Amino acid sequence: MFSEPEVGAIGLTEAQACERLAKVDVYKTSFRPLKMTLAARDTRAFFKLVVDGESDRVVGCHIVGPDAGEMIQLVAIAVTMKATKAEIDAVMAVHPTAAEELVTLREKALSYRREAAE
């Protein structure tokens, strides 16, 4: 969606993943992109990766901030190709870019496990 701030999304939301998958891991970050820091602007960005905790497959990505539309197009390729979190982590980060956050998210922010039905 081209708005201010830009919003980009592909795949499942966190809530949808929790409904459909047995285990969900969420990686997220909020930061001030370097180009905004240098321009003395307080603009922030937010990134979230939603991962199938059993297969390690990235099932969703959500970005809010500058250039979200451009970045989500590239993430859409990885999600469509069923890339794993480990495969995304193995990509070299291009520094200094906001997109490097996608390949440097290492710590889980949240982890959900659905209780087995009896």
N, C-alpha and C positions, 0 to 999 in steps of 0.2 A: 504494500500500500504506500503510495507516495503522499506523505503527509509531513507535518513538522511536529515532532521528529519523525523520521522515516521508520517504517515498521516492515520487517520481513519475516515470513514464517513458512516452514515446510514440514510436512509430516504431522505426527501426533502431538497434541498438547500434553502437558504433564498429567492432567486429569484423564484424558483419553487413554494414555499409556497405562495408567493405574487401573483403569477398568478392564483393559484387554490383556495385560501381561502379568505374569506371576511375580516378577521382580523388576523394579524400575530404579535406575540411578539417574540423578540429575546433577549436572555440572552448570554452574552459573557464575557470572562476574558482572560487576558494575564498575566502570572506570571513566576517567576523563581522557579521551584520545589525545595523543601528543600534539597533533596539529591544533587542537582546541586550546591546549595549554600554552603553546607558543603564540597563539592569536589572542591570548588573555580572555578567552571565552569560557564560561562555566558549563558548556555543553557536555553532557555525559552520555555514555553508551551502556547498554545492557545486552548480554549474550546468555543464552541458555541452550544447553544440549540435553536432550532426553534420550536415554540409552536403555535398551533391553538389558537388564542386569544378568540375565542368563546367557544370552548369545553374544553380548558386548556390541550388538548392532545399534548404530545411531538411528533412532526412529523419528526424531524431531529436532528442529532447531528454530529458535526464535531470537530475533535481533531487533533492538530498538536503538536508533541513533543515526549519526551521519553515515551515509553510504550503505544503509541496511539493504536496500534493494539490489545493489550490485553484489554484495557479499552473499545474500541468500541465494542468488542464482547459482553461484559456485557450490554452495553447500548442497543445493538441490541435486547436483550431479552425484555427490557422495552418498546422499540418502537414497536416491534412486538406484544406485549400484549396490546398495546394502553394505556400505562400508562399516567397519567396526570402529569403536572408540580407539583401539590400539592402532589401527591404520591411520586414523586422523592424527593421533599423537606422533606418529612416525614422520609426518610431513614437516619439512624445515620451515620455521617461522621466518617470514619476511619482516625485517625490522627497519625502521619503525612504522608499523601499520596497525590499524585497529584490528584487522583480520587475523593478525598473529595470535590474538587471544583465543581463537577457535582451536588452535593446535597446541596451546600451552595450558589449557584447562586440565589440571591434574588431580585436584582434590574434589571429591564428591561433596556437593552441598547438601543433598538429601538422598535417602535411599528408602524405597518402599518395598514391602513384601506382602503380597496378598495371602491371606490365610486360606489354606486348602479347604474345600467344601467337604463336609462329612457325609 
